């Protein structure tokens, strides 16, 4: 099935406008999902839309409402919401260009493929793509879709363009209160040397296909075993045992042991993960592209 376009409009650089469509770069199909089941009957649970004191209502009677401080609501019809005039509903102006490394990873939200619409748009699209690649810049702009105006960055991606939505400044939490309990003192030089050597030993090019979703694979095998009527053995081991703060070790000894016991040369495979009860990890993955970004 062909992917569905999520937004249609134009990206604009000064007087140059390029008709484009936006497609999601990620997918969730194929992942295990669960329904809530009424155990005695084995039937799925359904939810009704109800109003207190009235009961179930029709979908046609539902409108959006904004709650006021006094608990009352201002209701808005879909037509009233659609009447909000924003140019970004159909046009994304590239208003600024920055080095790719200037945007902290914390700001990135979701990736989309940006595709030209029609043969006429292809030449201008390719010029913008190549200019961004040659300059090492990403273009910033805003677009409106699904009832919200997004801040977005546009960058080259293979033979096309990738649009990534960004968080606004006020959407991010200040990290200082979270990290305030962590000491600011410098690490011991000897410990730092050993840890750095261990990192270098495990360094290598990024290969997304080397990483498997062990939990997803274990769930699928668990379901397959249950379907065949096989007995499921429950592991009573505490999952949090490895994170116990009382498990104090000699840090230097542990680092040296890790360094000495590690395979020679650079890492060639991703770390494995403990599978679910009575299940083994199956191999299933897809390669993906990545970017290098420098944190602020």
Backbone as JSON, one array per atom type, in Angstrom:
{
  "sequence": "XXXXXXXXXXXXXXXXXXXXXXXXXXXXXXXXXXXXXXXXXXXXXXXXXXXXXXXXXXXXXXXXXXXXXXXXXXXXXXXXXXXXXXXXXXXXXXXXXXXXXXXXXXXXXXXXXXXXXXXXXXXXXXXXXXXXXXXXXXXXXXXXXXXXXXXXXXXXXXXXXXXXXXXXXXXXXXXXXXXXXXXXXXXXXXXXXXXXXXXXXXXXXXXXXXXXXXXXXXXXXXXXXXXXXXXXXXXXXXXXXXXXXXXXXXXXXXXXXXXXXXXXXXXXXXXXXXXXXXXXXXXXXXXXXXXXXXXX",
  "N": [[0.84, -1.2, 0.0], [0.58, 2.16, -0.9], [2.18, 4.94, 0.71], [0.38, 7.44, 2.57], [-0.14, 10.82, 1.8], [0.64, 13.39, 4.06], [0.62, 16.11, 4.12], [0.16, 18.73, 1.83], [1.59, 21.2, -0.16], [3.67, 24.07, -0.54], [7.2, 24.6, -0.56], [9.11, 27.42, 0.04], [11.62, 29.53, -1.14], [12.65, 32.62, -0.93], [11.72, 34.03, -3.89], [11.21, 31.68, -5.13], [9.11, 28.98, -5.47], [8.19, 25.7, -4.58], [6.19, 23.02, -5.35], [5.2, 20.5, -3.11], [4.91, 17.32, -1.36], [4.27, 15.73, 1.77], [5.46, 12.95, 3.54], [5.28, 10.43, 6.03], [8.27, 9.33, 7.61], [8.6, 7.21, 9.22], [7.27, 4.1, 10.54], [4.76, 2.07, 12.1], [3.55, -0.26, 11.63], [3.32, -3.8, 11.85], [4.35, -4.05, 14.35], [3.81, -5.49, 17.57], [0.63, -5.29, 19.0], [-1.81, -4.84, 21.57], [-5.14, -5.72, 22.64], [-7.63, -4.78, 25.04], [-9.14, -7.25, 26.98], [-12.1, -8.85, 28.1], [-11.77, -11.04, 30.56], [-13.41, -13.27, 31.62], [-15.3, -13.75, 29.5], [-13.78, -13.61, 27.22], [-14.04, -11.69, 25.28], [-13.45, -8.65, 23.39], [-13.0, -5.38, 24.87], [-15.04, -2.51, 24.58], [-15.33, 1.04, 24.18], [-17.6, 3.6, 24.97], [-18.73, 6.84, 23.95], [-19.78, 9.0, 26.26], [-21.97, 11.24, 28.05], [-22.06, 12.71, 31.19], [-24.92, 12.14, 33.09], [-26.5, 12.08, 30.86], [-25.8, 10.02, 29.07], [-24.88, 7.66, 26.42], [-23.8, 9.24, 23.36], [-24.18, 10.66, 20.01], [-21.63, 10.73, 17.5], [-21.78, 12.88, 15.77], [-22.67, 14.93, 17.34], [-20.58, 15.96, 18.69], [-18.29, 18.47, 19.5], [-15.34, 20.58, 19.56], [-13.93, 21.87, 22.57], [-12.81, 24.52, 24.7], [-11.54, 24.72, 27.91], [-12.41, 26.96, 30.47], [-11.25, 28.97, 33.28], [-13.25, 28.89, 35.21], [-14.39, 26.45, 34.89], [-16.23, 26.24, 32.88], [-16.94, 25.94, 29.31], [-15.74, 27.05, 26.14], [-17.08, 26.47, 23.08], [-16.12, 25.25, 19.85], [-16.8, 25.05, 16.43], [-15.88, 22.79, 13.73], [-15.71, 24.21, 11.31], [-15.23, 26.81, 12.19], [-12.72, 26.56, 13.3], [-11.23, 25.81, 11.06], [-11.36, 28.17, 9.73], [-9.37, 29.77, 10.65], [-6.83, 31.77, 9.57], [-3.84, 30.97, 8.25], [-0.82, 31.28, 6.62], [0.99, 29.27, 6.6], [-0.41, 26.95, 6.34], [-0.41, 26.11, 3.76], [2.0, 26.91, 2.69], [5.47, 26.69, 3.24], [7.86, 28.72, 4.29], [11.31, 28.98, 3.83], [13.05, 30.46, 6.06], [15.43, 30.84, 7.36], [18.84, 29.7, 7.53], [20.94, 27.32, 8.99], [23.94, 25.86, 10.4], [24.04, 22.33, 10.43], [24.92, 21.13, 12.78], [24.31, 22.96, 14.71], [21.81, 22.73, 15.79], [20.56, 21.41, 18.67], [20.23, 17.92, 19.52], [18.08, 17.51, 21.22], [15.99, 19.07, 20.35], [14.87, 17.88, 18.1], [12.07, 16.22, 16.67], [10.09, 14.56, 14.88], [10.65, 12.7, 11.85], [10.1, 13.35, 8.33], [9.52, 12.56, 4.88], [10.12, 14.72, 2.22], [8.72, 15.42, -0.78], [8.87, 16.25, -4.27], [6.15, 17.61, -6.2], [5.06, 16.7, -9.22], [6.65, 17.03, -12.49], [7.61, 19.55, -13.14], [8.41, 20.7, -10.77], [10.7, 19.39, -10.05], [13.33, 20.23, -10.88], [13.88, 22.67, -9.47], [13.6, 21.67, -6.9], [15.74, 19.82, -6.78], [17.88, 21.6, -7.01], [17.69, 23.09, -4.61], [18.08, 20.98, -2.8], [20.74, 20.15, -3.44], [22.14, 22.51, -2.97], [21.81, 22.83, -0.22], [23.18, 20.55, 0.63], [25.81, 21.06, -0.31], [26.46, 23.34, 1.14], [26.27, 22.52, 3.73], [24.2, 23.2, 5.35], [21.0, 23.5, 7.08], [17.59, 24.16, 6.35], [15.26, 26.34, 7.93], [11.86, 26.63, 8.89], [8.25, 27.06, 9.06], [5.25, 25.1, 9.24], [1.78, 24.28, 8.91], [-0.13, 21.62, 10.02], [-2.53, 19.07, 10.69], [-3.94, 20.57, 12.59], [-2.06, 22.1, 13.96], [0.71, 24.36, 14.22], [3.92, 23.8, 13.11], [7.39, 24.0, 13.91], [10.1, 23.49, 11.75], [12.83, 21.67, 10.24], [14.71, 21.43, 7.26], [16.6, 19.19, 5.39], [19.15, 17.63, 3.29], [18.6, 14.28, 2.11], [19.75, 11.45, 1.05], [18.66, 11.02, -2.19], [16.76, 12.91, -1.95], [14.81, 15.17, 0.1], [14.68, 15.68, 3.6], [12.35, 16.42, 6.05], [12.22, 17.56, 9.29], [10.33, 17.81, 12.15], [10.53, 20.18, 14.79], [10.88, 20.75, 18.32], [9.37, 23.49, 20.01], [10.89, 26.17, 21.87], [9.61, 26.58, 24.36], [8.53, 24.12, 24.87], [10.34, 22.41, 25.9], [11.83, 20.97, 28.77], [13.68, 22.39, 31.46], [16.92, 21.25, 32.02], [18.51, 21.5, 34.26], [17.23, 21.3, 36.94], [16.76, 18.56, 36.96], [19.29, 17.4, 36.8], [20.58, 18.41, 39.01], [21.41, 17.09, 41.32], [23.67, 15.71, 40.65], [27.12, 15.42, 41.09], [29.51, 18.02, 40.34], [32.18, 17.73, 40.14], [35.4, 16.94, 38.65], [36.15, 13.95, 36.83], [38.1, 11.15, 38.01], [41.4, 10.98, 36.8], [42.74, 8.58, 36.05], [40.62, 6.73, 35.99], [39.15, 7.9, 33.98], [40.85, 7.61, 31.78], [40.84, 4.82, 31.41], [38.12, 4.36, 30.92], [37.79, 5.87, 28.59], [39.45, 4.45, 26.86], [38.01, 2.08, 26.72], [35.69, 2.96, 25.45], [36.77, 3.72, 22.97], [37.61, 1.23, 22.09], [35.18, 0.01, 21.59], [34.15, 1.49, 19.57], [32.8, 2.34, 16.33], [31.52, 2.45, 12.91], [28.15, 3.67, 12.5], [25.55, 1.35, 12.29], [22.44, 0.66, 11.72], [21.13, -1.73, 11.24], [22.33, -3.59, 12.8], [21.21, -3.56, 15.24], [18.68, -5.02, 17.12], [15.18, -5.29, 17.84], [14.72, -6.67, 20.58], [12.76, -7.09, 22.5], [10.33, -6.88, 21.07], [10.62, -9.05, 19.3], [10.73, -11.13, 21.14], [8.18, -10.97, 22.27], [6.6, -11.71, 20.06], [7.4, -14.36, 19.73], [6.58, -15.39, 22.15], [3.79, -15.13, 21.92], [3.38, -16.85, 19.77], [4.09, -19.31, 20.91], [2.14, -19.49, 22.88], [-0.13, -19.65, 21.28], [0.19, -22.16, 20.19], [-0.36, -23.65, 22.35], [1.61, -24.22, 24.17], [3.39, -24.58, 27.26], [4.03, -21.8, 29.31], [6.77, -20.67, 30.92], [7.44, -18.85, 33.82], [9.81, -16.51, 34.67], [11.1, -15.85, 37.75], [12.96, -14.01, 38.47], [14.02, -10.84, 39.64], [13.53, -8.04, 37.69], [14.67, -5.61, 38.2], [16.98, -6.04, 39.51], [19.57, -5.68, 38.52], [19.82, -2.99, 38.57], [20.07, -2.22, 41.13], [20.95, -0.05, 43.68], [22.53, -0.83, 45.76], [24.38, -2.52, 44.8], [27.41, -2.32, 44.83], [30.52, -1.82, 43.25], [34.05, -2.17, 42.59], [35.04, 0.4, 40.75], [37.28, 0.94, 39.06], [38.4, -1.63, 38.84], [36.29, -2.94, 37.58], [36.12, -1.54, 35.15], [38.64, -2.08, 34.03], [38.48, -4.85, 33.82], [36.4, -5.06, 31.99], [37.61, -3.87, 29.8], [39.75, -5.59, 29.34], [38.46, -8.01, 28.87], [37.03, -7.57, 26.63], [36.35, -7.96, 23.09], [39.0, -7.92, 20.7], [39.81, -5.17, 18.6], [37.45, -3.13, 16.78], [33.99, -2.73, 17.7], [31.66, -5.02, 16.36], [29.09, -5.79, 16.46], [25.79, -5.22, 17.8], [24.85, -4.79, 21.27], [23.35, -7.52, 23.03], [20.06, -8.31, 24.32], [18.22, -9.31, 27.21], [15.79, -11.77, 26.7], [12.17, -12.24, 26.72], [10.26, -14.38, 29.05], [10.9, -17.81, 28.4], [11.54, -17.49, 25.68], [13.22, -16.76, 22.59], [15.36, -14.45, 20.95], [14.43, -13.28, 17.79], [15.67, -12.53, 14.51], [15.16, -9.47, 13.13], [15.03, -6.59, 11.33], [15.48, -3.23, 10.11], [17.39, -1.23, 7.93], [18.45, 2.11, 8.52], [18.88, 5.65, 8.01], [21.05, 8.12, 9.49], [22.03, 10.98, 11.41], [24.66, 13.25, 12.24], [24.92, 15.13, 15.09], [25.71, 17.94, 17.1], [25.49, 18.39, 20.52], [24.02, 21.1, 22.33]],
  "CA": [[0.0, 0.0, 0.0], [1.37, 3.39, -1.01], [2.0, 5.81, 1.87], [-0.57, 8.53, 2.39], [0.42, 12.16, 1.98], [0.16, 14.03, 5.28], [0.54, 17.56, 3.9], [0.46, 19.17, 0.47], [1.76, 22.64, -0.2], [4.87, 24.54, -1.22], [8.3, 25.17, 0.19], [9.44, 28.64, -0.69], [12.88, 30.21, -0.86], [12.54, 33.92, -1.57], [10.68, 34.05, -4.92], [11.11, 30.34, -5.72], [8.15, 28.11, -4.78], [8.27, 24.32, -5.07], [5.09, 22.17, -4.88], [5.72, 19.3, -2.45], [4.07, 16.52, -0.48], [4.97, 15.26, 2.97], [5.15, 11.57, 3.91], [5.95, 10.0, 7.25], [9.48, 8.54, 7.38], [8.59, 6.09, 10.16], [6.06, 3.28, 10.49], [4.53, 1.24, 13.28], [2.92, -1.52, 11.2], [4.14, -4.98, 12.11], [4.66, -4.14, 15.77], [2.79, -6.17, 18.35], [-0.27, -4.44, 19.76], [-2.74, -5.63, 22.38], [-6.47, -5.22, 22.96], [-8.11, -5.14, 26.37], [-10.1, -8.36, 26.85], [-12.86, -9.27, 29.28], [-11.25, -12.4, 30.75], [-14.42, -14.34, 31.72], [-15.96, -14.06, 28.23], [-12.81, -13.62, 26.13], [-14.44, -10.71, 24.27], [-12.76, -7.36, 23.52], [-13.7, -4.29, 25.55], [-15.3, -1.33, 23.75], [-15.63, 2.24, 24.96], [-18.62, 4.47, 24.4], [-18.63, 8.25, 24.29], [-20.96, 9.3, 27.08], [-22.03, 12.5, 28.78], [-22.59, 12.47, 32.53], [-26.32, 12.53, 33.25], [-27.21, 11.92, 29.59], [-25.53, 8.69, 28.54], [-24.19, 7.62, 25.12], [-24.17, 10.3, 22.41], [-23.74, 10.47, 18.63], [-20.39, 11.42, 17.14], [-22.12, 14.14, 15.1], [-22.99, 15.94, 18.35], [-19.36, 16.31, 19.42], [-17.48, 19.6, 19.01], [-14.19, 20.84, 20.41], [-14.17, 22.91, 23.56], [-11.67, 25.01, 25.49], [-12.0, 24.89, 29.29], [-12.07, 28.21, 31.14], [-10.87, 28.82, 34.69], [-14.42, 28.62, 36.05], [-14.9, 25.13, 34.58], [-17.09, 26.29, 31.71], [-16.24, 25.69, 28.06], [-16.05, 27.74, 24.89], [-17.09, 25.45, 22.03], [-15.72, 25.68, 18.51], [-17.16, 24.15, 15.34], [-14.76, 22.54, 12.81], [-15.64, 25.3, 10.32], [-14.62, 27.97, 12.84], [-11.29, 26.28, 13.44], [-10.65, 25.85, 9.72], [-11.36, 29.55, 9.25], [-8.15, 30.44, 11.11], [-6.02, 32.0, 8.38], [-2.4, 30.88, 8.41], [-0.18, 30.98, 5.34], [1.75, 28.02, 6.73], [-1.24, 25.79, 6.01], [-0.1, 25.7, 2.39], [3.34, 27.35, 2.29], [6.53, 26.71, 4.24], [8.96, 29.6, 3.9], [12.62, 28.72, 4.43], [13.37, 31.82, 6.49], [16.78, 30.9, 7.92], [19.67, 28.51, 7.32], [21.94, 27.18, 10.05], [24.74, 24.64, 10.33], [23.29, 21.19, 10.97], [25.37, 20.82, 14.13], [23.88, 24.0, 15.65], [20.52, 22.36, 16.4], [20.76, 20.32, 19.63], [19.36, 16.76, 19.29], [16.91, 17.62, 22.08], [14.92, 19.78, 19.65], [14.29, 17.1, 17.01], [10.85, 15.5, 17.04], [9.71, 13.46, 14.0], [11.11, 12.88, 10.47], [9.18, 13.16, 7.2], [10.1, 12.71, 3.55], [9.57, 15.84, 1.46], [8.8, 14.95, -2.17], [8.33, 17.23, -5.22], [4.89, 17.25, -6.86], [5.08, 17.0, -10.65], [7.96, 17.15, -13.13], [8.04, 20.95, -13.17], [9.0, 21.05, -9.48], [11.89, 18.59, -9.77], [14.58, 20.96, -11.05], [14.07, 23.58, -8.33], [13.77, 20.79, -5.74], [17.11, 19.3, -6.81], [18.8, 22.71, -6.76], [17.64, 23.34, -3.16], [18.72, 19.83, -2.14], [22.19, 20.18, -3.65], [22.68, 23.7, -2.31], [21.88, 22.51, 1.21], [24.25, 19.57, 0.83], [27.11, 21.7, -0.52], [26.71, 24.34, 2.18], [26.23, 21.92, 5.06], [23.18, 23.9, 6.12], [19.61, 23.04, 7.08], [16.67, 25.28, 6.26], [14.26, 26.41, 8.98], [10.6, 27.26, 8.53], [7.09, 26.58, 9.79], [4.11, 24.64, 8.45], [0.63, 23.9, 9.71], [-0.82, 20.38, 9.64], [-3.26, 18.4, 11.78], [-4.38, 21.51, 13.61], [-0.97, 22.68, 14.74], [1.81, 24.92, 13.44], [5.18, 23.17, 13.51], [8.71, 24.48, 13.51], [10.68, 22.36, 11.03], [14.14, 21.8, 9.59], [14.8, 20.69, 6.0], [17.98, 18.82, 5.1], [19.27, 16.6, 2.26], [18.49, 12.89, 2.56], [19.9, 10.65, -0.15], [18.3, 11.73, -3.41], [15.64, 13.8, -1.67], [14.87, 16.08, 1.24], [14.07, 15.22, 4.84], [11.82, 17.47, 6.92], [12.11, 17.1, 10.67], [9.68, 18.77, 13.03], [11.33, 20.54, 15.96], [10.16, 21.27, 19.47], [9.55, 24.9, 20.32], [11.68, 26.39, 23.08], [8.81, 26.44, 25.59], [8.11, 22.72, 25.03], [11.44, 21.65, 26.51], [12.04, 21.17, 30.2], [15.03, 22.77, 31.87], [17.64, 20.06, 32.49], [19.23, 21.76, 35.52], [16.61, 20.69, 38.12], [16.88, 17.1, 36.89], [20.68, 16.99, 37.0], [21.19, 19.19, 40.08], [22.0, 16.23, 42.34], [24.88, 15.06, 40.14], [28.3, 16.23, 41.43], [30.15, 18.7, 39.22], [33.63, 17.53, 40.2], [35.99, 16.24, 37.52], [36.38, 12.52, 37.02], [39.48, 10.73, 38.28], [42.14, 10.89, 35.53], [43.0, 7.17, 35.71], [39.35, 6.13, 35.61], [38.78, 8.49, 32.7], [41.68, 7.0, 30.74], [40.38, 3.45, 31.15], [36.79, 4.45, 30.31], [37.99, 6.35, 27.23], [39.99, 3.33, 26.09], [36.91, 1.14, 26.5], [34.83, 3.56, 24.42], [37.48, 3.62, 21.69], [37.6, -0.17, 21.7], [33.84, -0.34, 21.13], [33.71, 2.46, 18.56], [32.69, 1.86, 14.96], [30.5, 3.15, 12.13], [26.78, 3.35, 12.88], [24.84, 0.43, 11.41], [21.17, 0.43, 12.4], [20.69, -3.12, 11.06], [22.97, -4.43, 13.81], [20.42, -3.48, 16.46], [17.41, -5.72, 17.0], [14.18, -5.03, 18.87], [14.64, -7.97, 21.25], [11.48, -7.21, 23.2], [9.3, -7.14, 20.07], [10.8, -10.42, 18.82], [10.38, -12.04, 22.23], [6.72, -10.96, 22.37], [6.05, -12.5, 18.95], [7.63, -15.78, 20.0], [5.72, -15.73, 23.28], [2.44, -15.28, 21.38], [3.38, -18.06, 18.94], [4.1, -20.46, 21.83], [0.83, -19.54, 23.53], [-1.07, -20.08, 20.25], [0.37, -23.6, 20.01], [-0.74, -24.31, 23.58], [2.78, -24.61, 24.94], [3.46, -24.03, 28.61], [4.87, -20.61, 29.45], [7.45, -20.64, 32.21], [7.63, -17.49, 34.3], [11.07, -16.28, 35.36], [10.82, -15.08, 38.95], [14.06, -13.08, 38.75], [13.64, -9.42, 39.69], [14.08, -7.31, 36.56], [15.39, -4.42, 38.65], [18.11, -6.44, 40.34], [20.81, -5.14, 37.99], [19.86, -1.55, 38.8], [20.07, -2.01, 42.57], [22.0, 0.88, 44.09], [23.4, -1.46, 46.75], [25.34, -3.37, 44.1], [28.6, -1.48, 44.72], [31.68, -2.54, 42.75], [35.27, -1.38, 42.4], [34.87, 0.94, 39.4], [38.5, 0.73, 38.29], [38.52, -3.06, 38.54], [35.26, -3.29, 36.61], [36.49, -0.97, 33.85], [39.79, -2.83, 33.5], [38.01, -6.18, 33.45], [35.64, -4.88, 30.76], [38.56, -3.58, 28.73], [40.55, -6.78, 29.07], [37.63, -9.1, 28.38], [36.35, -7.19, 25.39], [36.96, -8.46, 21.87], [39.97, -7.02, 20.09], [39.31, -4.44, 17.45], [36.24, -2.34, 16.96], [32.77, -3.5, 17.87], [31.04, -5.38, 15.08], [27.68, -6.12, 16.64], [25.1, -4.5, 18.86], [24.68, -5.58, 22.48], [22.12, -8.3, 23.08], [19.19, -7.98, 25.43], [17.56, -10.49, 27.76], [14.48, -11.95, 26.1], [11.06, -12.51, 27.62], [10.25, -15.76, 29.51], [10.8, -18.93, 27.48], [11.56, -17.04, 24.29], [14.52, -16.39, 22.04], [15.25, -13.3, 20.05], [14.51, -13.53, 16.36], [16.36, -11.43, 13.85], [14.27, -8.69, 12.25], [15.38, -5.18, 11.44], [15.55, -2.49, 8.86], [18.42, -0.22, 7.95], [17.96, 3.49, 8.48], [19.93, 6.66, 7.95], [21.18, 8.9, 10.72], [22.73, 12.25, 11.27], [25.56, 13.61, 13.33], [24.58, 16.42, 15.63], [26.47, 18.33, 18.28], [24.61, 18.92, 21.54], [24.32, 22.47, 22.75]],
  "C": [[0.87, 1.25, 0.0], [1.13, 4.27, 0.22], [1.08, 6.97, 1.56], [0.11, 9.87, 2.66], [-0.2, 12.82, 3.2], [-0.03, 15.54, 5.13], [0.9, 17.84, 2.45], [0.55, 20.69, 0.46], [3.0, 23.01, -0.99], [5.94, 24.87, -0.2], [8.81, 26.34, -0.65], [10.75, 29.23, -0.2], [12.87, 31.51, -1.64], [11.4, 33.88, -2.6], [10.46, 32.69, -5.58], [10.18, 29.48, -4.87], [8.15, 26.73, -5.42], [7.1, 23.52, -4.51], [5.65, 20.85, -4.31], [4.61, 18.56, -1.71], [4.92, 15.99, 0.65], [4.5, 13.86, 3.32], [5.91, 11.2, 5.18], [7.16, 9.13, 6.91], [9.55, 7.34, 8.32], [7.28, 5.32, 10.02], [5.96, 2.44, 11.75], [3.89, -0.09, 12.91], [3.87, -2.68, 11.43], [4.52, -5.12, 13.57], [3.49, -4.78, 16.51], [1.94, -5.17, 19.12], [-1.29, -5.32, 20.47], [-4.09, -4.93, 22.5], [-6.78, -5.57, 24.41], [-9.24, -6.15, 26.22], [-10.79, -8.62, 28.18], [-12.55, -10.75, 29.52], [-12.33, -13.46, 30.85], [-15.05, -14.74, 30.39], [-14.99, -14.17, 27.06], [-13.12, -12.62, 25.03], [-13.72, -9.38, 24.49], [-13.65, -6.3, 24.17], [-13.85, -3.11, 24.6], [-15.65, -0.15, 24.66], [-16.66, 3.08, 24.22], [-18.34, 5.91, 24.81], [-19.93, 8.63, 25.0], [-20.84, 10.67, 27.71], [-22.69, 12.21, 30.13], [-24.03, 13.0, 32.64], [-27.15, 12.38, 31.99], [-27.05, 10.51, 29.04], [-24.82, 8.74, 27.21], [-24.7, 8.7, 24.17], [-23.65, 9.96, 21.02], [-22.47, 11.27, 18.36], [-20.67, 12.78, 16.5], [-22.4, 15.27, 16.09], [-21.76, 16.43, 19.1], [-18.64, 17.47, 18.73], [-16.3, 19.77, 19.96], [-14.5, 21.98, 21.37], [-12.92, 23.26, 24.32], [-12.18, 25.33, 26.9], [-11.49, 26.2, 29.88], [-11.76, 27.95, 32.61], [-12.05, 28.46, 35.58], [-15.05, 27.26, 35.75], [-15.86, 25.08, 33.42], [-16.26, 26.15, 30.44], [-16.7, 26.65, 26.97], [-15.98, 26.69, 23.79], [-16.79, 26.05, 20.67], [-16.13, 24.62, 17.49], [-15.94, 23.93, 14.44], [-14.59, 23.66, 11.79], [-14.97, 26.53, 10.91], [-13.12, 27.79, 12.99], [-10.59, 26.36, 12.09], [-10.55, 27.26, 9.18], [-10.14, 30.34, 9.72], [-7.2, 30.55, 9.92], [-4.53, 31.98, 8.73], [-1.79, 30.51, 7.06], [0.54, 29.65, 5.38], [0.9, 26.78, 6.53], [-0.89, 25.24, 4.63], [1.31, 26.05, 1.95], [4.29, 27.29, 3.48], [7.68, 27.55, 3.71], [10.24, 29.17, 4.6], [13.21, 30.08, 4.79], [14.79, 31.97, 7.03], [17.51, 29.6, 7.63], [20.76, 28.49, 8.38], [22.76, 25.92, 9.79], [23.98, 23.51, 11.01], [23.65, 20.92, 12.43], [24.9, 21.85, 15.17], [22.57, 23.66, 16.34], [20.75, 21.2, 17.36], [19.8, 19.17, 19.36], [18.06, 16.83, 20.08], [15.71, 18.24, 21.35], [14.22, 18.92, 18.59], [13.11, 16.25, 17.48], [10.6, 14.31, 16.12], [10.15, 13.74, 12.57], [10.04, 12.59, 9.43], [9.98, 13.28, 5.9], [9.36, 13.83, 2.81], [9.8, 15.55, -0.02], [8.21, 16.0, -3.12], [7.06, 16.71, -5.89], [4.95, 17.67, -8.32], [6.49, 17.23, -11.17], [8.5, 18.57, -13.09], [8.78, 21.32, -11.9], [10.37, 20.41, -9.27], [13.19, 19.38, -9.87], [14.87, 21.88, -9.87], [14.31, 22.78, -7.05], [15.21, 20.28, -5.66], [18.13, 20.38, -6.52], [18.86, 23.02, -5.26], [18.35, 22.23, -2.41], [20.23, 19.91, -2.25], [22.84, 21.38, -2.98], [22.8, 23.48, -0.8], [23.02, 21.55, 1.5], [25.63, 20.22, 0.7], [27.46, 22.67, 0.59], [26.76, 23.75, 3.58], [25.18, 22.55, 5.96], [21.86, 23.13, 6.13], [18.72, 24.27, 7.05], [15.61, 25.2, 7.34], [13.01, 27.13, 8.49], [9.48, 26.7, 9.39], [6.0, 26.13, 8.82], [3.01, 24.19, 9.38], [0.02, 22.62, 9.16], [-1.43, 19.77, 10.89], [-3.56, 19.35, 12.94], [-3.29, 22.11, 14.46], [0.09, 23.25, 13.8], [3.13, 24.39, 13.99], [6.38, 24.0, 13.07], [9.4, 23.29, 12.87], [12.02, 22.71, 10.41], [14.15, 20.92, 8.35], [16.26, 20.45, 5.67], [18.01, 17.79, 3.98], [19.17, 15.21, 2.88], [18.57, 12.0, 1.33], [19.61, 11.48, -1.38], [17.19, 12.75, -3.2], [15.9, 14.74, -0.51], [14.14, 15.47, 2.43], [13.6, 16.44, 5.63], [11.66, 16.88, 8.31], [11.43, 18.17, 11.51], [10.55, 18.96, 14.27], [10.43, 20.98, 17.1], [10.39, 22.77, 19.59], [10.29, 25.02, 21.66], [10.86, 26.13, 24.35], [8.27, 25.02, 25.8], [9.15, 21.89, 25.77], [11.58, 21.98, 27.99], [13.5, 21.53, 30.48], [15.72, 21.56, 32.48], [18.25, 20.26, 33.87], [18.55, 21.16, 36.75], [16.75, 19.17, 38.14], [18.28, 16.63, 37.24], [21.33, 17.63, 38.23], [21.87, 18.33, 41.15], [23.27, 15.54, 41.91], [26.09, 15.95, 40.43], [28.96, 16.82, 40.19], [31.66, 18.49, 39.2], [34.13, 16.75, 38.99], [36.22, 14.78, 37.85], [37.85, 12.25, 37.29], [40.18, 10.47, 36.94], [42.37, 9.44, 35.1], [41.71, 6.47, 35.26], [38.91, 6.62, 34.23], [39.56, 7.87, 31.56], [41.17, 5.6, 30.37], [39.01, 3.47, 30.46], [36.89, 4.91, 28.86], [38.52, 5.25, 26.33], [38.91, 2.31, 25.77], [35.96, 1.65, 25.42], [35.47, 3.44, 23.05], [37.47, 2.19, 21.18], [36.26, -0.57, 21.08], [33.31, 0.61, 20.05], [33.68, 1.84, 17.16], [31.63, 2.63, 14.22], [29.09, 2.73, 12.56], [26.12, 2.47, 11.83], [23.55, 0.03, 12.11], [20.72, -1.03, 12.31], [21.3, -4.06, 12.09], [22.16, -4.46, 15.11], [19.04, -4.11, 16.23], [16.47, -5.3, 18.13], [13.91, -6.36, 19.57], [13.29, -8.16, 21.94], [10.35, -7.55, 22.23], [9.4, -8.59, 19.57], [10.4, -11.44, 19.88], [8.86, -12.11, 22.42], [6.09, -11.83, 21.29], [6.24, -13.99, 19.2], [6.76, -16.25, 21.16], [4.29, -15.99, 22.8], [2.34, -16.56, 20.54], [3.34, -19.32, 19.82], [2.73, -20.63, 22.48], [-0.23, -20.05, 22.54], [-1.02, -21.59, 20.04], [0.03, -24.38, 21.28], [0.42, -24.76, 24.43], [2.79, -23.93, 26.29], [4.44, -22.86, 28.65], [5.46, -20.59, 30.85], [7.76, -19.2, 32.59], [8.93, -17.41, 35.08], [10.8, -15.37, 36.54], [11.91, -14.07, 39.28], [13.57, -11.65, 38.69], [14.32, -8.67, 38.57], [14.92, -6.12, 36.98], [16.65, -4.76, 39.44], [19.42, -5.83, 39.85], [20.95, -3.66, 38.25], [19.87, -1.22, 40.29], [21.24, -1.13, 42.97], [22.96, 0.27, 45.1], [24.47, -2.32, 46.1], [26.6, -2.56, 43.8], [29.78, -2.32, 44.26], [32.87, -1.59, 42.72], [35.26, -0.9, 40.96], [36.09, 0.69, 38.54], [38.65, -0.73, 37.89], [37.51, -3.48, 37.48], [35.6, -2.78, 35.22], [37.64, -1.76, 33.22], [39.37, -4.22, 33.05], [37.22, -6.11, 32.14], [36.57, -4.67, 29.58], [39.35, -4.81, 28.34], [39.74, -7.9, 28.47], [36.94, -8.81, 27.08], [37.07, -7.77, 24.18], [37.94, -7.45, 21.32], [39.37, -6.38, 18.85], [38.02, -3.72, 17.76], [35.02, -3.24, 17.04], [32.12, -3.76, 16.52], [29.56, -5.7, 15.22], [27.11, -5.34, 17.8], [24.97, -5.38, 20.07], [23.36, -6.32, 22.46], [21.31, -7.89, 24.3], [18.51, -9.24, 25.9], [16.15, -10.6, 27.22], [13.43, -12.23, 27.16], [11.07, -13.97, 28.02], [10.04, -16.77, 28.4], [10.75, -18.49, 26.03], [12.94, -16.65, 23.88], [14.33, -15.26, 21.06], [15.36, -13.75, 18.61], [15.15, -12.35, 15.7], [15.44, -10.76, 12.85], [14.59, -7.23, 12.41], [15.36, -4.54, 10.08], [16.6, -1.43, 8.99], [17.79, 1.15, 7.91], [19.12, 4.43, 8.44], [19.95, 7.44, 9.23], [21.9, 10.18, 10.44], [23.66, 12.44, 12.44], [25.19, 15.0, 13.8], [25.39, 16.68, 16.87], [25.52, 18.94, 19.28], [25.03, 20.31, 21.95], [24.93, 22.44, 24.13]]
}
